[in-house]
Amino acid sequence: MEKCFLEEEVIVREESKAHLRKSLRLLHQLNIVHCDIKPENIAFSPSFHQPVFIDFGSCRLLPKGPGHKMLTSFTGTLSTCSPEMTALYIRKELGYVDLYHNDAYSLSHSHLGDPNH
């Protein structure tokens, strides 16, 4: 297995961010949601020369594609999850969340490559 470097060790360039968005779209086309996208769950692959998602321990294979809300409990990391998912954490109950949107929100709000965060 190759040694990967945590995202925080690498400044993510715009093309790398685009690669992550493309990778996420591919996962979603396969009806897979990561459910815990955050800087700590992104590593740089020296073999691919690109950042890759890691830690699929919370991922789910869903029966329906993007745009459908699923009944779920809070999953992920509070600091990077969508407002819908945050509401489940606050209410401590089940609720309907578009898990695909939650992944996309997490990726766009995790300050990847931003040295000021």
MMTF fields as JSON, N, C-alpha, C and O atoms, coordinates in Angstrom:
{
  "mmtfVersion": "1.0.0",
  "mmtfProducer": "UNKNOWN",
  "numBonds": 467,
  "numAtoms": 468,
  "numGroups": 117,
  "numChains": 1,
  "numModels": 1,
  "chainsPerModel": [1],
  "groupsPerChain": [117],
  "chainIdList": ["A"],
  "bondAtomList": [4, 2, 8, 6, 12, 10, 16, 14, 20, 18, 24, 22, 28, 26, 32, 30, 36, 34, 40, 38, 44, 42, 48, 46, 52, 50, 56, 54, 60, 58, 64, 62, 68, 66, 72, 70, 76, 74, 80, 78, 84, 82, 88, 86, 92, 90, 96, 94, 100, 98, 104, 102, 108, 106, 112, 110, 116, 114, 120, 118, 124, 122, 128, 126, 132, 130, 136, 134, 140, 138, 144, 142, 148, 146, 152, 150, 156, 154, 160, 158, 164, 162, 168, 166, 172, 170, 176, 174, 180, 178, 184, 182, 188, 186, 192, 190, 196, 194, 200, 198, 204, 202, 208, 206, 212, 210, 216, 214, 220, 218, 224, 222, 228, 226, 232, 230, 236, 234, 240, 238, 244, 242, 248, 246, 252, 250, 256, 254, 260, 258, 264, 262, 268, 266, 272, 270, 276, 274, 280, 278, 284, 282, 288, 286, 292, 290, 296, 294, 300, 298, 304, 302, 308, 306, 312, 310, 316, 314, 320, 318, 324, 322, 328, 326, 332, 330, 336, 334, 340, 338, 344, 342, 348, 346, 352, 350, 356, 354, 360, 358, 364, 362, 368, 366, 372, 370, 376, 374, 380, 378, 384, 382, 388, 386, 392, 390, 396, 394, 400, 398, 404, 402, 408, 406, 412, 410, 416, 414, 420, 418, 424, 422, 428, 426, 432, 430, 436, 434, 440, 438, 444, 442, 448, 446, 452, 450, 456, 454, 460, 458, 464, 462],
  "bondOrderList": [1, 1, 1, 1, 1, 1, 1, 1, 1, 1, 1, 1, 1, 1, 1, 1, 1, 1, 1, 1, 1, 1, 1, 1, 1, 1, 1, 1, 1, 1, 1, 1, 1, 1, 1, 1, 1, 1, 1, 1, 1, 1, 1, 1, 1, 1, 1, 1, 1, 1, 1, 1, 1, 1, 1, 1, 1, 1, 1, 1, 1, 1, 1, 1, 1, 1, 1, 1, 1, 1, 1, 1, 1, 1, 1, 1, 1, 1, 1, 1, 1, 1, 1, 1, 1, 1, 1, 1, 1, 1, 1, 1, 1, 1, 1, 1, 1, 1, 1, 1, 1, 1, 1, 1, 1, 1, 1, 1, 1, 1, 1, 1, 1, 1, 1, 1],
  "groupList": [{"groupName": "MET", "atomNameList": ["N", "CA", "C", "O"], "elementList": ["N", "C", "C", "O"], "formalChargeList": [0, 0, 0, 0], "bondAtomList": [1, 0, 2, 1, 3, 2], "bondOrderList": [1, 1, 2], "singleLetterCode": "M", "chemCompType": "L-PEPTIDE LINKING"}, {"groupName": "GLU", "atomNameList": ["N", "CA", "C", "O"], "elementList": ["N", "C", "C", "O"], "formalChargeList": [0, 0, 0, 0], "bondAtomList": [1, 0, 2, 1, 3, 2], "bondOrderList": [1, 1, 2], "singleLetterCode": "E", "chemCompType": "L-PEPTIDE LINKING"}, {"groupName": "LYS", "atomNameList": ["N", "CA", "C", "O"], "elementList": ["N", "C", "C", "O"], "formalChargeList": [0, 0, 0, 0], "bondAtomList": [1, 0, 2, 1, 3, 2], "bondOrderList": [1, 1, 2], "singleLetterCode": "K", "chemCompType": "L-PEPTIDE LINKING"}, {"groupName": "CYS", "atomNameList": ["N", "CA", "C", "O"], "elementList": ["N", "C", "C", "O"], "formalChargeList": [0, 0, 0, 0], "bondAtomList": [1, 0, 2, 1, 3, 2], "bondOrderList": [1, 1, 2], "singleLetterCode": "C", "chemCompType": "L-PEPTIDE LINKING"}, {"groupName": "PHE", "atomNameList": ["N", "CA", "C", "O"], "elementList": ["N", "C", "C", "O"], "formalChargeList": [0, 0, 0, 0], "bondAtomList": [1, 0, 2, 1, 3, 2], "bondOrderList": [1, 1, 2], "singleLetterCode": "F", "chemCompType": "L-PEPTIDE LINKING"}, {"groupName": "LEU", "atomNameList": ["N", "CA", "C", "O"], "elementList": ["N", "C", "C", "O"], "formalChargeList": [0, 0, 0, 0], "bondAtomList": [1, 0, 2, 1, 3, 2], "bondOrderList": [1, 1, 2], "singleLetterCode": "L", "chemCompType": "L-PEPTIDE LINKING"}, {"groupName": "VAL", "atomNameList": ["N", "CA", "C", "O"], "elementList": ["N", "C", "C", "O"], "formalChargeList": [0, 0, 0, 0], "bondAtomList": [1, 0, 2, 1, 3, 2], "bondOrderList": [1, 1, 2], "singleLetterCode": "V", "chemCompType": "L-PEPTIDE LINKING"}, {"groupName": "ILE", "atomNameList": ["N", "CA", "C", "O"], "elementList": ["N", "C", "C", "O"], "formalChargeList": [0, 0, 0, 0], "bondAtomList": [1, 0, 2, 1, 3, 2], "bondOrderList": [1, 1, 2], "singleLetterCode": "I", "chemCompType": "L-PEPTIDE LINKING"}, {"groupName": "ARG", "atomNameList": ["N", "CA", "C", "O"], "elementList": ["N", "C", "C", "O"], "formalChargeList": [0, 0, 0, 0], "bondAtomList": [1, 0, 2, 1, 3, 2], "bondOrderList": [1, 1, 2], "singleLetterCode": "R", "chemCompType": "L-PEPTIDE LINKING"}, {"groupName": "SER", "atomNameList": ["N", "CA", "C", "O"], "elementList": ["N", "C", "C", "O"], "formalChargeList": [0, 0, 0, 0], "bondAtomList": [1, 0, 2, 1, 3, 2], "bondOrderList": [1, 1, 2], "singleLetterCode": "S", "chemCompType": "L-PEPTIDE LINKING"}, {"groupName": "ALA", "atomNameList": ["N", "CA", "C", "O"], "elementList": ["N", "C", "C", "O"], "formalChargeList": [0, 0, 0, 0], "bondAtomList": [1, 0, 2, 1, 3, 2], "bondOrderList": [1, 1, 2], "singleLetterCode": "A", "chemCompType": "L-PEPTIDE LINKING"}, {"groupName": "HIS", "atomNameList": ["N", "CA", "C", "O"], "elementList": ["N", "C", "C", "O"], "formalChargeList": [0, 0, 0, 0], "bondAtomList": [1, 0, 2, 1, 3, 2], "bondOrderList": [1, 1, 2], "singleLetterCode": "H", "chemCompType": "L-PEPTIDE LINKING"}, {"groupName": "GLN", "atomNameList": ["N", "CA", "C", "O"], "elementList": ["N", "C", "C", "O"], "formalChargeList": [0, 0, 0, 0], "bondAtomList": [1, 0, 2, 1, 3, 2], "bondOrderList": [1, 1, 2], "singleLetterCode": "Q", "chemCompType": "L-PEPTIDE LINKING"}, {"groupName": "ASN", "atomNameList": ["N", "CA", "C", "O"], "elementList": ["N", "C", "C", "O"], "formalChargeList": [0, 0, 0, 0], "bondAtomList": [1, 0, 2, 1, 3, 2], "bondOrderList": [1, 1, 2], "singleLetterCode": "N", "chemCompType": "L-PEPTIDE LINKING"}, {"groupName": "ASP", "atomNameList": ["N", "CA", "C", "O"], "elementList": ["N", "C", "C", "O"], "formalChargeList": [0, 0, 0, 0], "bondAtomList": [1, 0, 2, 1, 3, 2], "bondOrderList": [1, 1, 2], "singleLetterCode": "D", "chemCompType": "L-PEPTIDE LINKING"}, {"groupName": "PRO", "atomNameList": ["N", "CA", "C", "O"], "elementList": ["N", "C", "C", "O"], "formalChargeList": [0, 0, 0, 0], "bondAtomList": [1, 0, 2, 1, 3, 2], "bondOrderList": [1, 1, 2], "singleLetterCode": "P", "chemCompType": "L-PEPTIDE LINKING"}, {"groupName": "GLY", "atomNameList": ["N", "CA", "C", "O"], "elementList": ["N", "C", "C", "O"], "formalChargeList": [0, 0, 0, 0], "bondAtomList": [1, 0, 2, 1, 3, 2], "bondOrderList": [1, 1, 2], "singleLetterCode": "G", "chemCompType": "PEPTIDE LINKING"}, {"groupName": "THR", "atomNameList": ["N", "CA", "C", "O"], "elementList": ["N", "C", "C", "O"], "formalChargeList": [0, 0, 0, 0], "bondAtomList": [1, 0, 2, 1, 3, 2], "bondOrderList": [1, 1, 2], "singleLetterCode": "T", "chemCompType": "L-PEPTIDE LINKING"}, {"groupName": "TYR", "atomNameList": ["N", "CA", "C", "O"], "elementList": ["N", "C", "C", "O"], "formalChargeList": [0, 0, 0, 0], "bondAtomList": [1, 0, 2, 1, 3, 2], "bondOrderList": [1, 1, 2], "singleLetterCode": "Y", "chemCompType": "L-PEPTIDE LINKING"}],
  "groupTypeList": [0, 1, 2, 3, 4, 5, 1, 1, 1, 6, 7, 6, 8, 1, 1, 9, 2, 10, 11, 5, 8, 2, 9, 5, 8, 5, 5, 11, 12, 5, 13, 7, 6, 11, 3, 14, 7, 2, 15, 1, 13, 7, 10, 4, 9, 15, 9, 4, 11, 12, 15, 6, 4, 7, 14, 4, 16, 9, 3, 8, 5, 5, 15, 2, 16, 15, 16, 11, 2, 0, 5, 17, 9, 4, 17, 16, 17, 5, 9, 17, 3, 9, 15, 1, 0, 17, 10, 5, 18, 7, 8, 2, 1, 5, 16, 18, 6, 14, 5, 18, 11, 13, 14, 10, 18, 9, 5, 9, 11, 9, 11, 5, 16, 14, 15, 13, 11],
  "groupIdList": [1, 2, 3, 4, 5, 6, 7, 8, 9, 10, 11, 12, 13, 14, 15, 16, 17, 18, 19, 20, 21, 22, 23, 24, 25, 26, 27, 28, 29, 30, 31, 32, 33, 34, 35, 36, 37, 38, 39, 40, 41, 42, 43, 44, 45, 46, 47, 48, 49, 50, 51, 52, 53, 54, 55, 56, 57, 58, 59, 60, 61, 62, 63, 64, 65, 66, 67, 68, 69, 70, 71, 72, 73, 74, 75, 76, 77, 78, 79, 80, 81, 82, 83, 84, 85, 86, 87, 88, 89, 90, 91, 92, 93, 94, 95, 96, 97, 98, 99, 100, 101, 102, 103, 104, 105, 106, 107, 108, 109, 110, 111, 112, 113, 114, 115, 116, 117],
  "secStructList": [7, 7, 7, 7, 3, 3, 4, 4, 4, 1, 7, 7, 7, 2, 2, 2, 2, 2, 2, 2, 2, 2, 2, 2, 2, 2, 2, 2, 2, 6, 6, 3, 3, 7, 1, 7, 7, 1, 4, 4, 4, 3, 3, 3, 3, 6, 6, 6, 6, 3, 3, 3, 3, 7, 7, 7, 6, 6, 7, 3, 3, 7, 1, 1, 7, 6, 6, 7, 7, 3, 3, 3, 7, 7, 7, 1, 7, 6, 6, 6, 1, 7, 2, 2, 2, 2, 2, 2, 2, 2, 2, 6, 1, 7, 3, 3, 3, 7, 2, 2, 2, 2, 2, 2, 2, 2, 2, 2, 6, 1, 7, 6, 6, 7, 6, 6, 7],
  "xCoordList": [0.849, 0.0, 0.892, 1.879, 0.53, 1.343, 1.103, 0.051, 2.094, 1.944, 1.208, 1.628, 0.121, -0.631, -0.379, -0.047, -0.533, -0.334, -1.672, -2.478, -1.918, -3.17, -3.269, -2.259, -4.485, -4.743, -4.112, -3.616, -4.118, -3.578, -2.085, -1.542, -1.415, 0.001, 0.236, 1.378, -0.819, -0.722, -1.684, -2.847, -1.215, -2.112, -2.839, -2.202, -4.139, -4.924, -5.111, -5.71, -4.59, -4.721, -6.13, -6.869, -6.492, -7.823, -8.098, -9.208, -7.102, -7.318, -7.554, -8.281, -6.94, -7.17, -8.573, -9.217, -9.044, -10.417, -11.397, -12.393, -11.108, -11.963, -11.941, -12.972, -10.776, -10.666, -11.521, -12.191, -11.51, -12.323, -13.808, -14.579, -14.207, -15.615, -15.998, -17.079, -15.108, -15.363, -15.434, -16.293, -14.545, -14.555, -15.847, -16.413, -16.308, -17.552, -18.739, -19.629, -18.754, -19.824, -19.835, -20.903, -18.658, -18.575, -19.126, -19.89, -18.743, -19.292, -20.815, -21.508, -21.322, -22.763, -23.471, -24.6, -22.831, -23.418, -23.567, -24.428, -22.716, -22.779, -23.685, -23.751, -24.382, -25.277, -24.543, -25.102, -23.286, -22.488, -22.337, -21.96, -22.632, -22.384, -21.311, -21.317, -20.403, -19.281, -19.736, -19.378, -20.511, -21.11, -20.155, -20.593, -18.877, -17.969, -16.802, -15.638, -17.133, -16.086, -15.587, -16.356, -14.29, -13.607, -12.137, -11.706, -11.357, -9.94, -9.184, -8.306, -9.513, -8.824, -9.125, -8.397, -10.184, -10.556, -10.211, -10.819, -9.222, -8.68, -7.17, -6.526, -6.622, -5.178, -4.664, -5.418, -3.372, -2.754, -2.143, -1.368, -2.493, -1.952, -0.764, -0.938, 0.438, 1.598, 1.481, 2.0, 0.817, 0.654, -0.225, 0.083, -1.325, -2.255, -1.952, -2.502, -1.077, -0.745, -1.994, -2.109, -2.925, -4.195, -4.635, -4.216, -5.473, -6.072, -7.136, -7.79, -7.301, -8.292, -9.064, -8.548, -10.296, -11.083, -10.617, -10.312, -10.564, -10.229, -11.283, -12.176, -11.187, -12.077, -13.543, -14.332, -13.867, -15.23, -16.05, -17.019, -15.667, -16.357, -17.8, -18.602, -18.144, -19.514, -20.294, -21.456, -19.676, -20.331, -21.556, -21.7, -22.418, -23.647, -23.897, -23.59, -24.447, -24.935, -26.438, -27.154, -26.913, -28.316, -29.119, -28.585, -30.402, -31.242, -31.65, -32.028, -31.581, -31.992, -30.859, -29.989, -30.893, -29.86, -30.073, -30.97, -29.225, -29.287, -30.676, -31.424, -30.987, -32.266, -33.319, -34.389, -33.041, -33.992, -33.53, -32.37, -34.44, -34.112, -34.341, -35.325, -33.414, -33.469, -33.66, -33.134, -34.402, -34.547, -33.225, -32.748, -32.65, -31.335, -31.17, -31.944, -30.169, -29.748, -28.511, -28.011, -28.018, -26.825, -25.661, -25.406, -24.963, -23.78, -22.756, -23.11, -21.496, -20.445, -19.781, -19.682, -19.326, -18.605, -19.368, -19.651, -19.69, -20.535, -19.995, -20.771, -18.697, -18.122, -18.178, -17.983, -18.441, -18.471, -19.779, -19.917, -20.728, -21.969, -22.952, -22.802, -23.956, -24.965, -25.868, -25.945, -26.549, -27.491, -28.577, -28.995, -29.032, -30.034, -29.5, -30.208, -28.245, -27.632, -27.361, -27.519, -26.958, -26.728, -28.011, -27.976, -29.142, -30.434, -30.715, -31.266, -30.347, -30.543, -29.695, -30.136, -28.487, -27.606, -28.228, -28.243, -28.73, -29.306, -30.571, -30.761, -31.431, -32.701, -32.55, -33.454, -31.415, -31.167, -32.272, -32.766, -32.653, -33.705, -33.453, -32.568, -34.234, -34.161, -34.801, -35.666, -34.368, -34.961, -34.598, -33.784, -35.203, -34.959, -33.887, -34.007, -32.838, -31.706, -31.321, -31.309, -31.008, -30.429, -28.942, -28.165, -28.558, -27.183, -26.195, -25.019, -26.65, -25.79, -25.467, -24.32, -26.49, -26.279, -25.368, -24.509, -25.55, -24.708, -23.239, -22.376, -22.943, -21.562, -21.024, -19.923, -21.81, -21.376, -21.156, -20.183, -22.061, -21.927, -20.648, -19.887, -20.418, -19.227, -17.951, -17.012, -17.914, -16.727, -16.515, -15.384, -17.585, -17.434, -17.232, -16.78, -17.561, -17.431, -16.339, -16.327, -15.449, -14.405, -13.096, -12.082, -13.086, -11.923, -10.692, -9.584, -10.892, -9.776, -8.757, -9.066, -7.545, -6.451, -6.395, -5.537, -7.268, -7.273, -6.38, -6.744, -5.212, -4.287, -4.799, -4.23, -5.881, -6.423, -7.423, -7.957, -7.7, -8.681, -8.058, -8.73],
  "yCoordList": [-1.179, 0.0, 1.238, 1.31, 2.2, 3.403, 4.309, 4.254, 5.143, 6.103, 7.315, 7.922, 7.656, 8.856, 9.912, 9.588, 11.151, 12.255, 12.899, 13.087, 13.236, 13.898, 15.214, 15.865, 15.603, 16.825, 18.025, 18.924, 18.06, 19.222, 19.394, 20.471, 18.354, 18.435, 18.973, 19.229, 19.144, 19.546, 20.696, 20.624, 21.758, 22.832, 22.351, 22.044, 22.286, 21.767, 22.868, 23.907, 22.623, 23.572, 23.496, 22.548, 24.508, 24.545, 23.285, 22.755, 22.799, 21.596, 20.382, 19.463, 20.377, 19.276, 19.348, 18.32, 20.557, 20.716, 20.232, 19.58, 20.554, 20.098, 18.571, 17.948, 17.97, 16.501, 15.901, 14.891, 16.504, 16.0, 16.105, 15.198, 17.203, 17.351, 16.282, 15.698, 16.036, 15.005, 13.62, 12.812, 13.349, 12.064, 11.89, 10.798, 12.97, 12.902, 12.643, 11.86, 13.298, 13.046, 11.579, 10.983, 10.997, 9.593, 8.693, 7.769, 8.957, 8.182, 8.279, 7.277, 9.476, 9.701, 9.025, 8.557, 8.966, 8.246, 6.755, 6.075, 6.261, 4.864, 4.689, 3.611, 5.772, 5.812, 5.579, 5.029, 6.008, 5.919, 7.32, 8.253, 7.463, 8.722, 8.466, 7.433, 9.416, 9.268, 9.497, 8.732, 10.531, 10.893, 11.509, 11.85, 11.667, 12.318, 12.975, 12.726, 13.819, 14.524, 15.684, 16.544, 15.685, 16.729, 16.655, 15.647, 17.68, 17.657, 16.42, 15.916, 15.935, 14.769, 13.486, 12.502, 13.49, 12.316, 12.468, 11.845, 13.31, 13.474, 13.323, 13.942, 12.493, 12.272, 12.483, 12.395, 12.763, 12.919, 11.592, 10.998, 11.131, 9.88, 10.185, 10.776, 9.792, 10.007, 9.247, 9.7, 8.115, 7.334, 8.051, 8.068, 8.643, 9.33, 10.822, 11.5, 11.326, 12.754, 13.605, 14.695, 13.096, 13.764, 13.478, 12.485, 14.344, 14.022, 12.944, 12.876, 12.113, 11.036, 11.028, 11.438, 10.56, 10.398, 9.147, 8.131, 9.225, 8.075, 7.94, 8.781, 6.902, 6.631, 6.549, 7.472, 5.427, 5.183, 4.442, 3.761, 4.571, 3.87, 4.3, 3.525, 5.506, 6.005, 5.995, 6.401, 5.542, 5.627, 4.717, 3.763, 5.045, 4.268, 4.07, 4.939, 2.937, 2.667, 2.901, 2.22, 3.86, 4.247, 3.672, 3.469, 3.412, 2.847, 3.873, 3.493, 5.156, 6.201, 7.201, 7.343, 7.892, 8.859, 10.216, 10.395, 11.173, 12.527, 13.15, 12.886, 13.977, 14.684, 14.045, 14.62, 12.875, 12.18, 12.275, 12.01, 12.651, 12.721, 11.36, 10.676, 10.989, 9.695, 9.925, 10.888, 9.052, 9.102, 8.635, 7.538, 9.466, 9.169, 9.822, 10.7, 9.386, 10.064, 10.881, 10.796, 11.663, 12.464, 11.548, 10.554, 11.898, 11.18, 12.195, 13.153, 12.005, 12.877, 13.701, 13.304, 14.868, 15.787, 17.106, 17.701, 17.55, 18.729, 19.971, 20.75, 20.167, 21.394, 21.47, 22.547, 20.351, 20.387, 19.887, 19.889, 19.464, 18.912, 20.018, 21.17, 19.645, 20.592, 21.052, 20.388, 22.18, 22.648, 21.61, 21.496, 20.858, 19.807, 18.76, 18.328, 18.358, 17.351, 17.939, 17.252, 19.196, 19.865, 19.887, 19.702, 20.115, 20.141, 18.796, 18.757, 17.704, 16.385, 16.246, 15.659, 16.777, 16.73, 17.517, 17.064, 18.686, 19.554, 18.934, 18.948, 18.39, 17.822, 16.418, 15.924, 15.769, 14.393, 13.446, 12.638, 13.567, 12.701, 12.38, 12.958, 11.46, 11.123, 12.224, 12.959, 12.327, 13.304, 12.98, 12.095, 13.699, 13.469, 14.428, 15.645, 13.858, 14.636, 14.098, 12.887, 14.999, 14.602, 14.365, 15.314, 13.111, 12.772, 13.133, 13.369, 13.178, 13.607, 15.097, 15.517, 15.873, 17.302, 17.491, 18.373, 16.678, 16.783, 16.573, 17.307, 15.58, 15.363, 16.58, 17.051, 17.09, 18.241, 19.458, 20.193, 19.661, 20.78, 20.622, 21.575, 19.426, 19.164, 19.443, 20.033, 19.022, 19.264, 20.75, 21.231, 21.485, 22.909, 23.776, 24.916, 23.251, 24.049, 23.558, 23.928, 22.747, 22.229, 22.987, 22.553, 24.115, 24.993, 24.241, 24.459, 23.363, 22.588, 23.49, 24.245, 23.384, 24.13, 25.583, 26.32, 26.023, 27.402, 27.519, 27.04, 28.153, 28.229, 29.076, 29.038, 29.854, 30.697, 29.97, 30.563, 28.693, 27.94, 26.709, 25.948],
  "zCoordList": [0.0, 0.0, 0.0, 0.732, -0.827, -0.911, 0.287, 0.924, 0.583, 1.668, 1.122, 0.137, 1.766, 1.397, 2.459, 3.6, 2.09, 3.003, 3.286, 2.374, 4.53, 4.87, 4.128, 3.86, 3.8, 3.042, 3.717, 3.036, 5.029, 5.727, 5.474, 5.718, 4.989, 4.665, 3.262, 2.879, 2.504, 1.104, 0.861, 1.26, 0.212, -0.191, -1.449, -2.457, -1.391, -2.505, -3.544, -3.268, -4.74, -5.832, -6.406, -6.144, -7.192, -7.796, -8.619, -8.577, -9.367, -10.175, -9.282, -9.659, -8.1, -7.164, -6.584, -6.376, -6.323, -5.848, -6.905, -6.59, -8.156, -9.254, -9.334, -9.59, -9.117, -9.132, -8.017, -8.233, -6.832, -5.721, -6.043, -5.732, -6.661, -7.045, -8.075, -8.0, -9.029, -10.043, -9.39, -9.743, -8.451, -7.738, -6.954, -6.908, -6.342, -5.58, -6.509, -6.176, -7.669, -8.646, -9.067, -9.212, -9.261, -9.65, -8.545, -8.823, -7.294, -6.175, -6.164, -5.988, -6.351, -6.312, -7.484, -7.331, -8.645, -9.779, -9.464, -10.022, -8.563, -8.132, -6.909, -6.319, -6.541, -5.375, -4.054, -3.105, -4.013, -2.789, -2.213, -2.922, -0.927, -0.232, 0.83, 1.5, 0.967, 1.904, 3.345, 4.24, 3.563, 4.857, 5.874, 6.973, 5.559, 6.513, 5.789, 6.103, 4.814, 4.079, 4.922, 5.352, 5.147, 5.907, 5.531, 4.971, 5.818, 5.431, 5.922, 5.223, 7.099, 7.643, 6.866, 6.993, 6.069, 5.286, 3.802, 2.931, 3.551, 2.206, 2.314, 3.161, 1.446, 1.435, 0.022, -0.947, -0.084, -1.388, -1.796, -1.047, -2.985, -3.511, -4.416, -5.482, -4.006, -4.881, -6.2, -7.22, -6.193, -7.426, -8.447, -9.639, -7.97, -8.856, -8.983, -9.851, -8.118, -8.087, -7.894, -8.455, -7.093, -6.836, -5.402, -4.806, -4.854, -3.559, -3.745, -4.786, -2.735, -2.763, -1.451, -0.412, -1.511, -0.298, 0.433, -0.192, 1.744, 2.574, 3.666, 3.774, 4.465, 5.586, 5.138, 5.339, 4.533, 4.078, 5.129, 4.794, 6.395, 7.468, 7.671, 8.192, 7.274, 7.43, 6.121, 6.092, 5.049, 3.737, 3.665, 4.43, 2.73, 2.53, 1.045, 0.229, 0.712, -0.631, -0.584, 0.149, -1.362, -1.292, -2.457, -3.548, -2.219, -3.281, -4.338, -5.446, -4.019, -4.95, -5.127, -4.268, -6.266, -6.596, -5.946, -5.123, -6.334, -5.774, -5.895, -6.837, -4.918, -4.916, -4.04, -3.843, -3.512, -2.649, -1.201, -0.885, -0.345, 1.076, 1.717, 1.436, 2.578, 3.266, 4.76, 5.319, 5.39, 6.834, 7.451, 7.159, 8.292, 8.853, 10.219, 10.604, 10.927, 12.15, 11.801, 10.679, 12.736, 12.483, 12.13, 12.81, 11.06, 10.623, 10.153, 9.465, 10.508, 9.994, 11.063, 12.224, 10.636, 11.506, 11.551, 10.511, 12.73, 12.913, 12.212, 11.659, 12.226, 11.663, 10.141, 9.579, 9.456, 7.991, 7.378, 6.155, 8.188, 7.62, 7.249, 7.658, 6.468, 5.994, 7.138, 8.172, 6.961, 7.981, 8.304, 9.456, 7.3, 7.539, 8.513, 9.422, 8.315, 9.184, 10.567, 11.577, 10.614, 11.896, 12.723, 13.939, 12.056, 12.757, 13.425, 14.525, 12.779, 13.397, 14.649, 15.637, 14.616, 15.784, 16.945, 18.09, 16.622, 17.661, 18.258, 19.474, 17.397, 17.867, 18.436, 19.109, 18.173, 18.652, 18.226, 19.012, 16.935, 16.415, 14.953, 14.321, 14.426, 13.015, 12.181, 12.658, 10.941, 10.045, 8.617, 8.356, 7.695, 6.276, 5.766, 5.904, 5.172, 4.668, 3.297, 3.079, 2.379, 1.096, 1.365, 1.461, 1.483, 1.837, 0.729, 1.007, -0.506, -1.609, -1.442, -1.592, -1.133, -0.89, 0.326, 0.324, 1.349, 2.539, 2.177, 2.659, 1.336, 0.879, 0.142, 0.427, -0.813, -1.61, -0.717, -0.884, 0.224, 1.167, 1.979, 2.145, 2.479, 3.288, 2.508, 3.04, 1.253, 0.436, 0.212, 0.291, -0.068, -0.362, 0.874, 0.76, 2.058, 3.273, 4.228, 5.402, 3.738, 4.623, 4.487, 5.034, 3.767, 3.635, 3.141, 3.631, 2.173, 1.65, 0.977, 0.056, 1.466, 0.865, 1.29, 0.804, 2.169, 2.621, 3.855, 4.928, 3.711, 4.852, 5.998, 7.088, 5.777, 6.847, 7.715, 8.652, 7.438, 8.229, 8.813, 9.51]
}
